[in-house]
Amino acid sequence: MTRNRYYTGPVSDHYDGTRFTNPGQPSTDRSLGEIWRWQSARSAARWPTFIRTTPVKPVPRSADLRVTLVGHMTLLIQVAGMNILTDPVWSERASPLSFIGPKRVTAPGITFEDLPPIDLVLVSHNHYDHLDMATLRRLNTSHTPPFVMPLGNDAILRSAIPDANVITGDWNDRIQIASQLQVAITRCNHWSARSIGDRRMALWSGFWIQTPNGAVWFAGDTGYGDGAVFRDLYAQYGAPDLALIPIGAYEPRWFMSSQHVNPAEAVRIFQDIGARHALGIHWGTFQLTDEGRDAPAMELAIALERAGVPAIRFRAAHTGAVYDFGSTSTRSSSPGNPDL
């Protein structure tokens, strides 16, 4: 009998019957001794307590690709007339508790009440800065969207929101959401946990969003490893019009490298996947690690220059900023892209 509290399913190359793994990639597990070593010697940069931002009110619908950063990994993706949210967090803290844990330093770039009708919510994994139950409850009440997430996370959501419309899948599963919208669950190098004792019992992922008006790849939280994951993604799906790649929460490297890329590795992912454009996310909202708040954006600029990549192609996304990419479909020229 499985000891997994969230998922029961067949053994695979990345599931041993109890826990999920990152096959062929560095382990993300850290011992209590390693955690103590980091915390006891920690020299975290001091972040601002609060940075004022001006929320924007998005258009109701957009045929062309438009992305607004709400904050951290929460984005409103508008394309082909569909409104999609990724890892939505409107709570004040990324924590199971309302009074302790990482606190936002920027207010959401869109107020919850100004959201357009939400057609789909994508949740990459169960860490509290990605799966925020308070926000998911509000979305279920106000918008009743389908929630797509990797294996095991559906049990977490249903335990709190029994009437939620949850769709779950494994890496490489493709889910038809609407006639012109297909989502694939993509592999990344990360881990999961909601509490002590449930480490790696739910799967983690990114998402490939395919529409007639463009392909968007949301990388999810990920380490770089040997880069095979991203080269394999390109071989299977082709080059996205837009890649949404994390650039923050990476110091110290000895502790974080297997689970979070730094800006230089984010540029390598951008090159591996062959994206036309990219936005750097997962920075500047919650202080999770030791680097300064603005370090990811500054280091991204340096990494792009060293790689010879024009800065306009890979920008660090800012809270409340709207990024328009026009009609960018590459469906006919990208290998591996599914027909719609």
C-alpha positions as CSV (number, residue, x, y, z in Angstrom):
1,M,0.0,0.0,0.0
2,T,1.4,3.4,-1.0
3,R,2.4,5.9,1.7
4,N,1.7,8.8,-0.6
5,R,-1.1,10.9,0.8
6,Y,-2.0,12.6,-2.5
7,Y,-1.5,10.2,-5.4
8,T,-1.9,6.5,-6.2
9,G,-0.7,5.4,-9.6
10,P,1.7,3.2,-11.5
11,V,5.4,3.3,-11.0
12,S,7.3,5.2,-13.8
13,D,10.7,6.6,-14.5
14,H,9.9,9.5,-12.2
15,Y,7.6,7.9,-9.7
16,D,8.7,5.1,-7.4
17,G,5.3,4.3,-5.9
18,T,5.6,6.8,-3.1
19,R,7.7,9.8,-4.3
20,F,8.3,11.7,-7.6
21,T,11.9,12.3,-8.8
22,N,13.9,14.2,-11.4
23,P,15.5,11.3,-13.3
24,G,19.0,11.9,-14.4
25,Q,19.2,15.3,-12.7
26,P,20.8,16.5,-9.4
27,S,18.9,15.7,-6.3
28,T,16.8,18.6,-4.8
29,D,16.6,17.0,-1.4
30,R,18.4,18.9,1.4
31,S,19.2,17.5,4.9
32,L,18.4,19.3,8.2
33,G,22.2,19.8,8.5
34,E,22.4,21.6,5.2
35,I,19.4,23.7,6.1
36,W,21.0,24.6,9.4
37,R,24.3,25.4,7.5
38,W,22.5,27.8,5.2
39,Q,20.4,29.5,7.9
40,S,23.1,29.8,10.5
41,A,25.6,31.4,8.1
42,R,23.0,33.3,6.2
43,S,24.0,36.8,4.9
44,A,20.8,37.7,3.1
45,A,20.6,41.1,1.3
46,R,18.2,43.5,2.9
47,W,15.1,44.1,0.8
48,P,12.8,47.1,0.8
49,T,9.8,46.7,3.1
50,F,7.4,47.9,0.4
51,I,7.7,49.2,-3.2
52,R,4.9,51.2,-4.6
53,T,3.4,50.0,-7.9
54,T,0.4,51.1,-9.9
55,P,-2.0,48.3,-10.7
56,V,-3.3,48.1,-14.2
57,K,-6.8,47.2,-15.5
58,P,-6.5,44.6,-18.2
59,V,-8.6,44.5,-21.4
60,P,-11.4,42.0,-21.2
61,R,-10.1,39.8,-24.1
62,S,-7.2,39.9,-26.6
63,A,-6.7,38.0,-29.8
64,D,-3.0,38.7,-29.9
65,L,-0.6,37.6,-27.2
66,R,-0.5,39.9,-24.2
67,V,1.0,39.2,-20.7
68,T,0.7,41.1,-17.5
69,L,2.8,40.3,-14.5
70,V,0.7,40.3,-11.3
71,G,3.8,39.4,-9.3
72,H,6.3,36.5,-8.7
73,M,5.0,33.7,-10.9
74,T,1.4,35.0,-11.2
75,L,0.8,36.2,-14.8
76,L,-2.3,37.0,-16.8
77,I,-1.8,35.5,-20.2
78,Q,-4.3,36.8,-22.8
79,V,-4.2,35.2,-26.2
80,A,-6.7,33.9,-28.8
81,G,-9.6,35.4,-26.8
82,M,-8.7,33.3,-23.7
83,N,-7.6,34.6,-20.2
84,I,-5.2,32.3,-18.4
85,L,-3.7,32.7,-14.9
86,T,-0.5,31.0,-13.8
87,D,0.3,30.1,-10.1
88,P,-2.1,32.8,-8.8
89,V,-1.2,34.4,-5.5
90,W,-3.1,37.4,-4.2
91,S,-2.4,36.7,-0.5
92,E,-0.1,39.0,1.5
93,R,2.2,36.2,2.4
94,A,3.5,33.0,0.7
95,S,2.9,30.9,3.8
96,P,0.4,28.5,5.3
97,L,0.0,31.2,8.1
98,S,-1.3,34.7,7.7
99,F,1.1,36.3,10.3
100,I,4.5,34.8,9.4
101,G,6.4,33.8,6.3
102,P,7.6,35.7,3.2
103,K,5.6,38.9,2.8
104,R,5.0,40.7,-0.5
105,V,7.0,43.8,-1.1
106,T,4.9,44.8,-4.1
107,A,1.1,44.8,-4.2
108,P,-0.4,42.7,-7.0
109,G,-0.1,44.3,-10.4
110,I,-3.8,43.7,-11.1
111,T,-6.3,44.0,-8.3
112,F,-8.4,40.8,-7.9
113,E,-11.6,42.7,-8.6
114,D,-10.2,44.0,-11.9
115,L,-9.5,40.6,-13.3
116,P,-11.3,39.8,-16.6
117,P,-13.2,36.6,-16.8
118,I,-10.7,33.8,-16.2
119,D,-11.0,30.8,-18.5
120,L,-8.1,28.7,-17.1
121,V,-5.8,28.5,-14.1
122,L,-2.5,26.7,-14.2
123,V,-0.8,25.6,-11.0
124,S,2.8,24.3,-11.4
125,H,3.3,22.7,-7.9
126,N,2.3,22.9,-4.3
127,H,4.8,25.3,-2.7
128,Y,3.0,28.1,-0.9
129,D,4.3,30.8,-3.3
130,H,2.6,28.9,-6.2
131,L,-0.4,27.1,-4.8
132,D,-2.2,29.6,-2.6
133,M,-5.4,28.1,-1.4
134,A,-7.0,31.4,-0.4
135,T,-6.6,32.8,-3.9
136,L,-7.8,29.6,-5.5
137,R,-11.0,29.7,-3.4
138,R,-11.7,33.3,-4.5
139,L,-11.1,32.3,-8.2
140,N,-13.4,29.3,-7.9
141,T,-16.1,31.4,-6.3
142,S,-15.8,34.3,-8.7
143,H,-14.8,32.7,-12.0
144,T,-15.3,28.9,-11.7
145,P,-12.4,28.1,-14.1
146,P,-10.9,24.7,-14.8
147,F,-7.7,24.3,-12.7
148,V,-4.9,22.3,-14.5
149,M,-2.1,20.9,-12.4
150,P,0.3,17.9,-12.3
151,L,-0.4,14.7,-10.5
152,G,-1.2,14.7,-6.8
153,N,-2.0,18.4,-6.6
154,D,-5.6,17.8,-7.4
155,A,-6.0,16.0,-4.1
156,I,-4.7,19.0,-2.3
157,L,-7.1,21.3,-4.1
158,R,-10.1,19.1,-3.8
159,S,-9.6,18.6,-0.1
160,A,-10.1,22.4,0.4
161,I,-12.4,23.1,-2.6
162,P,-14.5,20.0,-3.2
163,D,-16.5,21.6,-6.1
164,A,-13.4,22.8,-8.0
165,N,-13.1,21.7,-11.7
166,V,-9.7,20.1,-11.5
167,I,-7.8,18.5,-14.4
168,T,-4.6,16.7,-13.6
169,G,-1.9,15.0,-15.6
170,D,1.6,13.7,-15.9
171,W,4.6,15.2,-17.7
172,N,3.9,15.3,-21.5
173,D,0.1,14.9,-21.1
174,R,-1.8,17.2,-23.4
175,I,-5.1,18.6,-22.4
176,Q,-7.6,20.2,-24.8
177,I,-9.2,23.1,-22.9
178,A,-11.1,24.6,-25.8
179,S,-11.2,24.3,-29.5
180,Q,-8.3,26.7,-29.9
181,L,-6.5,26.1,-26.6
182,Q,-4.4,23.1,-25.7
183,V,-2.1,22.8,-22.7
184,A,0.7,20.3,-22.2
185,I,2.2,19.5,-18.8
186,T,6.0,19.8,-19.2
187,R,8.9,18.6,-17.2
188,C,11.1,20.7,-15.0
189,N,13.7,20.1,-12.2
190,H,12.1,20.9,-8.9
191,W,10.3,19.3,-5.9
192,S,7.2,19.7,-3.8
193,A,6.0,19.8,-0.2
194,R,3.2,21.4,1.8
195,S,4.3,20.2,5.3
196,I,6.8,17.9,7.0
197,G,6.6,14.4,5.7
198,D,5.0,15.0,2.2
199,R,8.2,15.9,0.3
200,R,7.9,15.0,-3.4
201,M,4.5,13.3,-3.0
202,A,2.9,15.6,-5.6
203,L,4.4,16.3,-9.0
204,W,5.8,19.6,-10.3
205,S,5.8,20.9,-13.8
206,G,5.7,23.7,-16.3
207,F,3.1,24.2,-19.0
208,W,3.1,24.6,-22.8
209,I,0.2,26.7,-24.0
210,Q,-0.7,26.2,-27.6
211,T,-3.1,28.5,-29.5
212,P,-3.4,29.5,-33.2
213,N,-2.1,33.0,-32.2
214,G,1.1,31.8,-30.5
215,A,2.7,29.3,-28.2
216,V,3.7,30.2,-24.7
217,W,5.9,28.1,-22.4
218,F,5.7,28.7,-18.7
219,A,8.8,27.0,-17.3
220,G,7.7,26.5,-13.7
221,D,10.2,26.5,-10.9
222,T,13.3,24.7,-12.1
223,G,17.0,24.0,-11.8
224,Y,19.1,23.7,-14.9
225,G,20.9,20.4,-14.2
226,D,22.6,19.3,-17.4
227,G,20.1,21.1,-19.6
228,A,18.7,17.9,-21.2
229,V,15.2,18.7,-20.0
230,F,15.1,21.9,-22.0
231,R,16.7,20.5,-25.1
232,D,14.2,17.6,-25.0
233,L,11.4,20.1,-24.7
234,Y,12.5,21.8,-27.8
235,A,12.8,18.5,-29.7
236,Q,9.3,17.6,-28.7
237,Y,7.4,20.9,-28.9
238,G,9.6,23.2,-30.9
239,A,10.4,26.9,-30.1
240,P,7.8,28.9,-28.2
241,D,6.9,32.4,-29.2
242,L,7.2,33.4,-25.6
243,A,9.1,31.7,-22.7
244,L,8.3,32.6,-19.1
245,I,11.4,31.7,-17.2
246,P,12.3,32.2,-13.5
247,I,15.4,34.3,-12.8
248,G,15.2,34.8,-9.0
249,A,15.6,32.9,-5.7
250,Y,19.0,31.4,-6.5
251,E,21.5,32.2,-3.7
252,P,23.4,30.5,-2.2
253,R,24.2,28.4,-5.2
254,W,25.4,25.4,-3.2
255,F,21.9,25.1,-1.8
256,M,19.7,26.4,-4.6
257,S,21.3,25.3,-7.9
258,S,19.4,22.0,-8.3
259,Q,16.0,23.7,-7.8
260,H,16.3,27.3,-9.0
261,V,18.2,28.7,-12.0
262,N,20.2,31.9,-11.7
263,P,20.0,34.5,-14.5
264,A,22.9,33.0,-16.5
265,E,21.2,29.6,-16.5
266,A,17.9,31.2,-17.4
267,V,19.6,32.6,-20.6
268,R,20.9,29.1,-21.3
269,I,17.3,27.8,-21.1
270,F,16.2,30.6,-23.4
271,Q,18.8,29.4,-25.9
272,D,18.1,25.7,-25.4
273,I,14.4,26.1,-26.1
274,G,14.9,28.5,-29.0
275,A,12.3,31.0,-27.8
276,R,11.6,34.2,-29.8
277,H,11.1,36.2,-26.7
278,A,11.2,35.6,-22.9
279,L,10.1,37.3,-19.7
280,G,12.0,36.8,-16.5
281,I,9.7,36.0,-13.6
282,H,10.0,34.7,-10.0
283,W,11.8,37.7,-8.6
284,G,11.1,40.9,-6.7
285,T,7.9,40.0,-4.9
286,F,8.8,37.6,-2.0
287,Q,12.2,37.4,-0.5
288,L,12.8,33.7,-0.5
289,T,16.6,33.5,-0.7
290,D,19.8,35.6,-0.1
291,E,20.3,37.7,-3.3
292,G,19.2,41.4,-3.3
293,R,15.8,42.3,-4.7
294,D,17.1,43.8,-8.0
295,A,20.0,41.4,-8.4
296,P,18.1,39.1,-10.8
297,A,17.3,41.9,-13.3
298,M,20.9,43.3,-13.2
299,E,22.5,39.8,-13.5
300,L,20.1,39.0,-16.4
301,A,21.3,42.0,-18.3
302,I,25.0,40.9,-17.8
303,A,24.2,37.3,-18.8
304,L,22.4,38.4,-22.0
305,E,25.3,40.7,-23.0
306,R,27.8,37.8,-22.4
307,A,25.7,35.4,-24.5
308,G,25.2,37.9,-27.3
309,V,21.5,38.0,-26.9
310,P,19.7,41.3,-27.6
311,A,18.2,42.6,-24.3
312,I,14.8,43.2,-26.0
313,R,14.4,39.5,-26.5
314,F,14.6,38.6,-22.8
315,R,13.3,41.2,-20.4
316,A,13.0,41.0,-16.6
317,A,9.2,41.4,-16.1
318,H,8.0,44.1,-13.7
319,T,4.9,44.0,-11.5
320,G,2.0,45.7,-13.2
321,A,3.8,45.9,-16.6
322,V,1.9,44.8,-19.7
323,Y,3.9,43.1,-22.5
324,D,2.4,42.9,-26.0
325,F,3.8,40.4,-28.5
326,G,1.3,40.8,-31.3
327,S,0.2,37.9,-33.5
328,T,3.2,35.6,-33.1
329,S,2.1,32.1,-34.2
330,T,4.9,29.8,-35.2
331,R,2.7,26.7,-35.3
332,S,3.5,25.9,-38.9
333,S,7.3,26.1,-38.4
334,S,7.9,24.7,-34.9
335,P,8.7,20.9,-34.8
336,G,6.5,18.8,-32.5
337,N,3.8,21.3,-31.9
338,P,0.3,19.7,-31.8
339,D,-2.3,20.5,-34.3
340,L,-5.3,22.3,-33.0
